[in-house]
Amino acid sequence: MSLHDDAVLVLKDYESQEELRQTYLDHLAAHPDGVWKACEAGHLTASALVIDPEQGRVLLTLHRKLRMWLQMGGHCEPEDVSLTAAALREATEESGVPGLTLLPGGPVRLDRHPIPAPCHWHLDVQYAAVAPPGSTQTISEESLDLRWFPYDEVAEVADESVVRLLEATRARL
């Protein structure tokens, strides 16, 4: 199965955010390359909020280009066999935390946001990844910093999309 086909199945099974979900499905129907960065009309990305439920905290990255505290995530790569694999790969690469596991139940949220030209949109499929107890992080080349934040401090450092992702993740826990 192709990554495009997997994305369609994941989105068909996703039972929230109906209007936005349909926007993603329409995009994939119109763009066979809609999961790849080269699709200038916009493309799917995969991300994961790294959480430590035992200590009530999340790991955020200070994104090198955007200079914002965000969840881990990014573009799908040719070796990704599924959106879940892409999200887990991105979370592991950007956090340096081995042994992450995605929360069951598929994506936690969808978030569509504009990006600079030549592309116009990221259609982010957002997951949550649980860090093993005692995890330590390692900063990647894509980050200026990595830091654990208690749940109640996330709204002070991150934008609304990250806050909504945290809320949805906590509801799923």
N, C-alpha and C positions, 0 to 999 in steps of 0.2 A: 504494500500500500504506500502511496506517495504521501509526503508531508501535507500537501494540499488536501488530499482525500481525508487524512487523519483530522486536519483542522475542521473540515466540513462536519465530520462525525462528532467531534468534540463540541462544536457550536450547536449542532442539532440537539445534542443531549443536555446542553446547558439550559436551565429552566428559569433564569432570572433575566432582568434587563431586556425584555422582549424587543423593544424598538432598536436598541443598540446591537443586540444579537443579530437581528435581521439585517442591519446595516453591514455587519461583518460577512454574513452569508451572501448578501447581494454583491459585495465587493469580490468575494472569492468566485462567485458565478461569472462575474464580468472580467476577471483577471486571473487566468491560469497561473500567472507568476506572482500572485498576490501574497504569497508567504515570503517572498524574497526582497531584499533591500533594493534590488534593481528596479522594482515596480514603482515608477515615479508617481502613480496615482495614489500611492499609499501601500503599506504592507503590514502584515501581522508581525508582532513581536511577542516574545514570551518572557514573563518575569515571575519572580517569586519573592514574597516577603519572608525573610528568615526570622523565625521566632524561637524563643526559649520560654515555653509556657510555664516551666517550673519556677523560673525567676521573674516571670511577667515582664519580658523585655523583647525588643526587636533589634535586629542588626540592620543599620542603614549605611549606605555608601554616599559619600560626598562626591557626586559625579564630576569628573575632571572637566568636561566641556560645559555642562549646564550649571555647575557650581550650586547644586541643590542636593539636599538629603533625599535619597530615593531608595526604593527597594532594588534588589539585584535584578538585572534583566537586559535583554537586548535582542539582536537580530537572530533569526533562524539561520542555521548553517547546513550545508549539504549533508553532513554526517548525522544530522538530527532525524531520527526515524518517527518522531511524534512531537506534538507541542509540549507534552509533559517532559519528554527527554530534553527538549530545548530549554525549558524553564529550569530544570534541575541542573543542566550543564552550566547555564548562565549563573545560577545561584552559587554553585560550587566554585566556578572560576573566579567570580568577583568577590566572594567572601573568603575563600581559602579554607572553608570549613569542610572537612571530609565527613561522609556519613549522613548528609542531609537526607531527609525523607519527605516527600510531598504529602500534605494532608490528603486523605482519600476524598473522593467525591468530585474530582475534576477541578476546573477553574473556580476561584473564589469570586472574582469580579472581571469585568471588561472595562477598559478605559481607552477612549479614543482621544488623542491629543495632536494638535498641529506641530509640525516640525519645519525647520528651514528648507528652502528649495535646494535641490531640484525636486525632492520628494515633498509631499504635502501632509501626510498623515501617518501616525503610528496607530495601529489598531492592536492594543496590548491585551493579551490574554494573561490574566494574573492568577497565579497560584500562591500557596503558602507552603513553606518548607520548615520542618521542625529540625532544630539543631540538637545533636546529641548532648547529654549532660557534660559539662566541663569543656565545651568547645572553645577553641581560640580561633581568631580570625587572622587573615594575612592580607594586607592591602595589595590589590592588583594594579596594573598599569592604567586601568580605567578610572581609578579612584584617587582622590586627594586624601581621603581619610575613610576609615570604617569605624563605627562606634555603636555600642549597645545603648539603647534608650529604653527606660521604663515606659510601659504603655501610656501612662498619663503625661509624658513629656513629648510624645511624637507630634502632637498638634502645635507645639511651640517651635519645632524645627523644620517640619515638612509641610508640603502643600496638601490641599484637600484630597487629592487623589490617593495619597499615601494614608491619610487619616481614614478615608472610606475603606481602603483595603484592609487596614488594621481592624476596623469595626466588623467587617464581614468575616475576617479570619477568626476573630474572637467569638463571633456568633457560631461559627462552624465548630470551634473547639468544644 
